[in-house]
Amino acid sequence: GKDVKRFKPGDHVGVGCMVDSCQKCSACEEGHEQYCAEIATFTYNHVDRHDKMPTYGGYSEKIVVSDKFVLKVPDGLDLKGAAPLLCAGITTWSPLRHWKAGKGSKVAVIGLGGLGHMALKLANALGADVTLFTRSAGKEQDARRLGAHNVVLSTNKGQMASVQGRFDLIIDTVPYVHDLNHYLPTLTINGTLVLLGYVGDLESMLSTVPLVMGRRSVAGSVIGGIAETQEMLDFCGKHGITSDVEVIKIQDINKAYERMLKSDVKYRFVIDMASLKAT
């Protein structure tokens, strides 16, 4: 309404993974609404803290949301490619910024999917030396196109041995259980491996030897606060960064879901909401 001063009709704006938070806990006051002590109100499959109605996220034609949780999409960014920045983009940007990736730092990314391809683009644009860990040799060409300077086959013992003690930061985007012990020795002293893709119990048991003997760390991260998300969008606008997407009709959502389970997408599906009118 009339009290909104930050936006005007016709602006290109976006709403990310959150539409609200308590806005009074220490996390919210520090700009980390994603870690709200009372749990943020998420944009999809959640319950609004005011009217108790469900949130429908990207399946909505319209959304009413506090202007505090609305983000300005920079002019010139392709809107289709900008949409996933509000999820995959900020999920990878937040740890890159928190652990100060940039010129002179060495960053590795585990996994080349929706998160991984954004991590490569952003880490490269920040000036870091970027490496992709992958189990598939066939991904090297795409990895280099997206910003990787080096590609290491994690199934090749010789290649893994060649990067021991190399990385300041490892961004782990793998969404299923996997052995972290394989990657910890590749961290430098004080290096950190950050889990983004997997939520749950770890298997195999984590060995503390490389942690204790190199002051290495294993951490986790999830999306980012509103200010940080705007920072990421502004950075992407300056550097012309968007997600690689495939636009689909809403009628094809089930097929797209099946393809996503098979990793058959480069690298994010985006729904053409105009197709709703055809249902």
C-alpha positions in Angstrom: 0.0 0.0 0.0 0.9 3.7 0.4 3.3 2.9 3.2 5.7 1.0 0.9 8.5 3.3 -0.1 11.2 0.9 -1.4 9.2 -0.3 -4.4 6.9 1.1 -7.0 4.4 -0.5 -9.5 6.3 -1.9 -12.4 9.5 -2.8 -10.6 10.9 -6.3 -11.1 11.0 -7.9 -7.7 11.3 -11.3 -6.3 10.4 -13.2 -3.2 12.8 -15.9 -2.0 12.5 -18.8 0.4 11.1 -16.7 3.2 8.1 -14.4 3.6 8.4 -13.6 7.3 10.2 -14.2 10.5 9.7 -13.1 14.2 12.0 -10.1 13.5 12.9 -9.7 17.2 15.3 -12.6 18.0 19.0 -12.1 17.9 19.3 -13.9 14.5 16.7 -11.6 12.9 18.2 -8.5 14.4 21.5 -9.5 12.9 20.0 -9.9 9.5 20.0 -13.7 9.6 16.3 -14.3 9.3 16.9 -17.7 7.9 18.0 -18.8 11.4 15.1 -17.2 13.2 14.7 -18.6 16.7 10.9 -18.9 16.1 11.5 -20.4 12.7 11.1 -18.3 9.6 7.9 -18.5 7.6 8.9 -20.2 4.4 7.4 -19.4 1.1 6.2 -22.8 0.3 4.5 -25.6 2.3 4.5 -23.5 5.5 1.9 -21.8 7.6 1.6 -18.0 7.7 2.3 -16.7 11.2 -0.5 -14.1 10.9 -3.5 -15.6 9.1 -2.5 -19.2 9.6 -3.1 -19.9 5.9 -0.7 -22.2 4.0 2.0 -20.7 1.8 2.1 -21.9 -1.9 5.4 -20.6 -3.1 6.2 -20.8 -6.8 2.8 -22.4 -7.6 1.1 -19.1 -6.8 -0.1 -16.6 -9.4 0.0 -13.8 -6.9 1.5 -13.3 -3.5 1.0 -10.7 -0.7 4.1 -10.3 1.4 5.7 -7.8 3.7 7.9 -5.4 1.8 10.7 -6.4 4.2 10.9 -9.7 2.4 10.7 -8.4 -1.1 13.9 -8.2 -3.2 14.8 -5.9 -6.1 15.8 -7.7 -9.2 18.5 -5.6 -11.0 17.6 -4.3 -14.4 19.0 -6.3 -17.3 19.0 -9.7 -15.6 16.9 -12.3 -17.4 14.0 -13.0 -15.1 13.9 -16.7 -16.0 17.5 -17.1 -15.0 17.2 -14.8 -12.0 14.4 -16.7 -10.3 16.6 -19.6 -9.0 19.1 -17.0 -7.7 16.7 -16.6 -4.8 17.3 -20.2 -3.8 20.3 -21.9 -5.3 22.1 -18.5 -5.7 21.8 -17.4 -2.1 22.4 -20.9 -0.8 25.8 -20.9 -2.3 26.5 -17.1 -2.0 26.0 -17.1 1.8 28.9 -19.5 2.7 31.2 -18.1 0.0 30.8 -14.7 1.7 30.8 -15.9 5.3 34.1 -17.8 4.7 35.5 -14.9 2.7 36.0 -16.5 -0.7 37.8 -14.2 -3.1 41.0 -13.3 -4.8 43.8 -15.5 -3.4 41.5 -18.2 -2.0 41.1 -21.7 -3.3 37.5 -23.0 -3.4 36.3 -26.5 -4.3 32.8 -27.5 -5.1 31.5 -31.0 -4.7 28.8 -31.9 -7.1 27.6 -30.2 -10.3 23.8 -29.7 -10.1 21.5 -26.8 -9.3 23.6 -25.7 -6.4 27.0 -26.7 -7.7 26.7 -24.8 -11.0 25.9 -21.6 -9.1 28.7 -22.1 -6.7 31.1 -22.3 -9.6 29.8 -19.1 -11.2 29.8 -17.1 -8.0 33.1 -18.3 -6.7 34.8 -17.5 -10.0 33.2 -14.1 -10.1 34.5 -13.4 -6.6 38.0 -14.0 -7.9 38.7 -17.4 -6.2 40.6 -20.2 -7.8 37.8 -22.8 -8.3 37.9 -26.6 -8.6 35.1 -29.0 -9.1 35.1 -32.4 -7.5 33.1 -34.8 -9.6 32.6 -38.5 -10.1 32.0 -38.1 -13.8 34.7 -37.2 -16.3 32.0 -36.1 -18.8 31.3 -33.0 -16.7 34.6 -31.3 -17.2 33.7 -29.2 -20.2 30.5 -27.9 -18.6 32.3 -27.2 -15.3 35.0 -25.1 -17.1 32.3 -23.2 -19.0 30.6 -22.4 -15.7 33.7 -21.1 -14.0 35.9 -24.0 -12.8 39.6 -23.6 -13.3 40.3 -27.2 -12.4 38.4 -30.5 -12.3 39.3 -33.4 -10.0 37.8 -36.9 -10.4 37.0 -37.9 -6.8 37.2 -41.5 -7.8 40.8 -41.2 -9.0 43.2 -41.7 -6.1 46.1 -40.0 -7.9 44.1 -36.9 -8.6 42.8 -36.7 -5.0 46.3 -37.1 -3.7 47.5 -34.2 -5.9 45.2 -31.8 -4.1 45.9 -32.7 -0.5 46.0 -29.7 1.8 44.9 -27.3 -1.0 41.5 -25.8 -0.4 40.5 -23.0 2.0 36.8 -23.8 1.5 34.9 -26.7 0.1 31.2 -26.2 -0.8 29.5 -29.6 -0.6 26.3 -29.6 -2.6 25.6 -33.4 -2.7 22.0 -34.1 -1.6 22.4 -37.6 -0.3 24.6 -39.5 2.2 28.2 -39.6 1.2 31.6 -40.1 2.9 33.1 -36.7 3.9 36.3 -38.3 5.1 37.3 -38.6 1.4 37.5 -34.8 1.1 38.7 -33.6 4.5 42.4 -34.1 3.7 42.2 -31.8 0.7 41.5 -28.9 3.1 44.3 -26.6 4.0 45.1 -25.8 7.7 42.1 -23.9 9.0 40.0 -25.0 6.0 36.3 -25.6 6.2 34.0 -28.0 4.4 30.4 -26.6 4.3 27.4 -28.9 3.8 24.6 -27.3 1.7 22.8 -30.2 0.0 22.4 -32.9 2.6 20.4 -32.7 5.8 20.5 -35.8 8.0 22.8 -38.3 9.7 26.3 -38.7 8.3 27.7 -42.0 7.2 30.5 -43.2 7.5 31.4 -41.9 10.9 33.4 -38.7 10.6 37.1 -39.1 11.4 38.4 -36.4 13.7 42.1 -37.0 12.7 42.2 -34.5 9.8 40.2 -32.1 11.8 42.4 -32.2 14.9 45.7 -32.4 13.0 44.9 -29.5 10.8 42.4 -27.4 12.7 39.9 -28.1 9.9 36.2 -27.7 10.3 32.9 -29.2 9.0 30.0 -26.7 9.0 26.6 -26.2 7.5 24.7 -23.4 5.9 21.2 -22.6 4.6 20.1 -19.8 2.2 20.8 -16.3 3.6 19.2 -13.3 5.2 17.3 -10.7 3.2 20.1 -8.1 3.1 22.6 -10.8 2.1 20.2 -12.0 -0.7 19.9 -8.4 -2.0 23.7 -8.2 -2.0 23.9 -11.4 -4.0 21.3 -10.1 -6.5 23.2 -6.8 -6.9 26.4 -8.7 -7.4 24.8 -10.9 -10.1 23.4 -7.8 -11.8 26.9 -6.2 -11.9 28.5 -9.4 -13.3 25.6 -10.6 -15.5 25.2 -13.9 -13.6 22.0 -16.0 -13.8 21.2 -19.6 -13.4 21.2 -22.0 -16.3 17.5 -22.9 -16.7 15.0 -24.9 -18.6 11.5 -23.4 -18.8 8.6 -25.8 -18.5 4.8 -25.5 -18.5 2.9 -26.3 -15.3 1.3 -29.2 -17.1 4.7 -30.9 -17.3 5.6 -30.6 -13.6 5.3 -34.3 -12.9 7.6 -35.2 -15.8 10.0 -32.5 -14.7 10.0 -33.9 -11.2 10.9 -37.4 -12.5 13.7 -35.9 -14.6 15.0 -34.0 -11.6 15.3 -37.2 -9.6 17.4 -38.6 -12.4 19.6 -35.4 -12.5 18.3 -34.8 -16.0 18.3 -31.0 -16.0 20.8 -28.3 -16.6 20.5 -26.9 -14.1 17.2 -25.6 -12.8 13.6 -26.0 -14.0 11.6 -22.7 -14.1 7.8 -22.9 -14.4 6.1 -20.6 -17.0 3.2 -19.3 -14.8 1.3 -18.2 -17.9 0.7 -21.9 -18.6 -1.6 -22.0 -15.7 -4.3 -20.3 -17.8 -4.3 -23.3 -20.1 -5.3 -25.7 -17.3 
